[in-house]
Amino acid sequence: MGEGMHDFTAIDFETANEKRSSVCSIGVVIVREGQIVESLYRLIRPAPNYYTYFTTSVHGMTYADTMDAAAFPDVWVEIAPKLAGLPLVAHNSSFDKGCLRSVHEYYGMAYPEYTFYCTYRASRKVFGTELPNHQLQTVAKRCGYHLNRHHHALADAEACAWIARQIL
């Protein structure tokens, strides 16, 4: 494995329904000089505020889990300063970037053009056909990380950070 990234924020969103703006949880892992310096997990009241059977079957969360949670702007005001100036890394970054952009739009918030890197695309380039697929748990395992709470936003962000430190 080559030398991976040293300074970045791994980010993962889970959504409540088919709308990208419906983020219901966020996991953030801040890495500086190759070391995890901070991890954050927050529940978020989704917008729009309903859950589909499909999304609940993926991550296990329901309306009851987030009915008292803060709305995205209140959560983001805490998180945004922590990742200022750092590139964002996600596994299948087009999804997470889409969520971040959509939820900013939903609340009429200015969207800063974050730089995103994708560990899914990196895995396809680095490992190619060596892996049966490039799902997060498969790539994490190949990089020596055991992901045991897949689709928990913080667990996924931690796995993503591990991968990024090795192959990005």
C-alpha positions, 0 to 999 in steps of 0.5 A, spaced: 500 500 500 502 506 498 502 512 502 495 515 503 492 522 505 494 525 511 489 531 512 482 530 511 475 529 514 471 522 512 464 523 512 458 519 511 450 520 511 444 516 512 438 518 509 431 517 512 427 516 505 429 517 497 430 524 498 437 526 498 436 532 503 433 527 508 439 526 512 438 522 519 445 521 521 452 523 520 458 520 522 465 525 521 472 523 522 477 528 522 484 526 520 490 530 521 497 528 520 495 521 519 491 520 526 484 521 527 483 527 532 476 527 532 470 523 531 463 525 531 456 522 530 449 526 530 442 524 529 438 529 525 431 530 524 430 529 516 427 533 511 422 531 509 421 528 516 419 521 514 422 514 513 421 509 508 421 501 509 427 501 505 431 506 508 429 503 515 431 496 512 438 498 511 440 502 517 435 500 522 433 507 524 425 510 524 422 516 526 422 515 533 430 515 533 430 522 530 423 526 532 427 530 538 433 530 534 436 537 531 435 540 524 441 539 519 443 547 520 443 546 528 448 540 527 452 543 521 454 549 525 457 545 530 461 541 524 462 545 519 468 549 523 471 543 524 472 541 517 474 547 514 479 547 509 480 539 509 478 535 503 472 531 504 472 523 503 466 518 502 465 511 500 461 513 493 462 520 494 457 522 489 451 520 494 454 524 500 456 530 496 449 529 493 446 529 500 450 535 503 448 539 497 441 537 497 440 539 505 444 545 504 439 547 498 433 545 502 434 550 508 437 555 503 444 555 506 450 557 502 453 551 499 461 551 500 464 548 494 467 542 498 473 538 495 470 530 495 475 524 494 472 517 493 474 511 496 470 507 492 473 510 485 480 509 489 478 502 490 476 500 483 483 503 481 487 500 486 484 493 487 480 492 480 478 485 479 482 483 485 476 484 489 469 481 488 466 488 489 468 495 492 463 495 497 465 499 503 466 492 508 469 489 502 474 494 501 475 495 508 477 488 510 482 488 504 485 494 507 485 490 514 479 494 517 473 490 520 467 493 519 462 490 524 456 496 524 455 497 517 450 503 515 452 506 522 454 513 519 460 513 524 462 506 523 462 507 516 466 514 516 471 510 520 472 505 515 472 510 510 478 514 514 482 507 514 481 506 507 483 513 505 489 513 509 492 507 505 489 508 498 488 515 497 
